[in-house]
Amino acid sequence: MEQLAQLGAGIAIGFGAVGAGLGIGFATKGLMDAVSRQPEVAGKAFGFFLLGAALSEACALYAFVIAFLLLNK
C-alpha cells in the first residue's frame, strides 16, 4: 500500500506541475497579446496576469498538499 501512495503522490505532483506550467504559459501569452495590441493597457493587463498566475500556482500547491498527505499515510 505504501508503494501505491508514493505513486499517487508522484502523479499528483506531476499533474500539478504540468497544469501550473500550462496555466502560467497561457496567462503570459494572453498578457503579451494584450500588450502588443494595446500598449496603453499594460498596467491593467499585468494585474490580471498576476491574478491568473496566482490561481494557477494555487492548483500546484494543492497538488503538493495532496502528495504530502499521501506520503504521510
N, C-alpha and C positions, 0 to 999 in steps of 0.2 A: 504494500500500500504506500510505503514511503517513496518508492520509485515513481509511482503514478502522481503523487503530489509534487515531486520535483519536475516531472514532465509538464504537468499543468502549470506550474509556476513559470517554467521556461516559455511555454506557449503564450501565457498571459503577458509576459514582458515583451515577447517578440511582437505580438499583435499591437500592444500598446505603443511600442516604439515606432512601428511602421505607420500606425494611424496618426500619431503625433507628427511624424515627419511629413506625411502627406498633407495633413491639415495646415501646418505652417507653410509648406510649399505653395498650396493653393492660396493661402492668405497673402503671401508675398507676391505671388503672380497678380492677384487682384489689386494690390497696392501699386505695383509697378504699372499695370494697365491704366489705373485711375490717374496716377500722377503724370504718365506720359501723354494722356489725352487732355487733361486739365491740370496744369502745374499749380494753379492757384488753390486747389483743394488739398494740397499735400498735408497740411496740418490736421485737417479734419479726417482725412483718409487714414493718416497714421494712427489716430486714436482708435478707429475701427479695426485697423490691423492688430493693434495690441490686444484688443478685446478678443479677436479671433484666435490669436496666438495663445492667449491665456486659457481660453476654453479648450483648445487643442491639447495644451500641456496638462490640463486637468485630467483629461482622459488617460494620458500616460501615467500620471500619478495614481489614478485609481487602479490601473493595471499593476503598478508597483505594490500598492497596498494589498491587492488580491494575491499577488505572488508571495509577498511576505507572510500573509496569513496562511497560505498553503504550506509554506516551508516550516511553519511553527506548529503544525498539527501533529 
